[in-house]
Amino acid sequence: MQKLVENFMGATNAFDMEGTLALFAQNAVIDDVSVGDAFVGKGGVRTYLERFFVGYNTASKLISVKELDSFNATVRLDFTGDFGHEVGILAIAVNPDGLIARIDADLE
């Protein structure tokens, strides 16, 4: 899970949309309470990333990864960008293929 999180951060920090999307399952979901919306499928994930990562020039720094089991982890990230500074929590679930199936995101 640590490597997946590092790959996710590296790709999003580089605004590498295709590299980031390659980490997600086809039917993945990002549900972000802080923006009040869920983004479904790779098209929804792309929209989320374009809007909140590329659109705000977001840079992420890993604070911690807590692996709950082989398929789930809680990740704390430090976000900076055009919006200022926030600390976020990502509950990440992966499928048996090691692809991100779901992210439940919120801000502290």
Sequence and secondary structure as in RCSB ss.txt:
>XXXX:A:sequence
MQKLVENFMGATNAFDMEGTLALFAQNAVIDDVSVGDAFVGKGGVRTYLERFFVGYNTASKLISVKELDSFNATV
RLDFTGDFGHEVGILAIAVNPDGLIARIDADLE
>XXXX:A:secstr
 HHHHHHHHHHHHTT HHHHHTTEEEEEEEEETTTTEEEEHHHHHHHHHIIIIITTT EEEEEEEEEEETTEEEE
EEEEEETTEEEEEEEEEEE TTS EEEEEEEE 
